[in-house]
Amino acid sequence: MAIIYEESGRVFTLQTSTSSYQMKAGEHDVLLHLYYGEKIEL
C-alpha cells in the first residue's frame, strides 16, 4: 500500500493495487472524504 500526500491541496491518497482512497484536511483540520473506489492514476 502506498500513502501519497499532496501538500498544496492537503490531500492524502492511500493506494492498493486495485483501489484508491482520498481524503483532504479541511479548513478546521478535519479529514474530509473525497474518493473511494477503483485505483486512480496520479
KAGIBEL-V977480 format. One record per residue. N is the residue number from 1. PSI is psi in degrees with one decimal (NA if undefined). OMEGA is omega in radians with two decimals (* if undefined). Layout:
N_PSI_OMEGA + N_PSI_OMEGA
This chain:
1_138.8_3.10 + 2_144.1_3.04 + 3_122.1_-3.10 + 4_133.7_3.13 + 5_125.4_3.08 + 6_103.7_-3.01 + 7_-37.4_-3.07 + 8_-38.0_3.14 + 9_-0.2_-3.10 + 10_43.8_-3.10 + 11_131.2_3.06 + 12_135.2_3.08 + 13_125.8_3.03 + 14_126.0_-3.11 + 15_136.7_2.94 + 16_-173.9_-3.14 + 17_-19.4_-3.08 + 18_-7.7_-3.08 + 19_162.5_3.10 + 20_147.5_3.05 + 21_123.5_3.13 + 22_140.6_3.05 + 23_159.3_-3.08 + 24_142.4_3.02 + 25_112.8_-3.11 + 26_-177.0_-3.05 + 27_-23.2_3.10 + 28_22.9_3.13 + 29_31.4_3.04 + 30_135.9_3.13 + 31_129.5_-3.14 + 32_130.7_3.13 + 33_130.9_3.11 + 34_-44.7_-3.02 + 35_142.0_2.93 + 36_126.4_3.13 + 37_-149.0_-3.14 + 38_151.4_-3.11 + 39_133.7_3.07 + 40_146.9_3.10 + 41_132.8_-3.12 + 42_NA_*
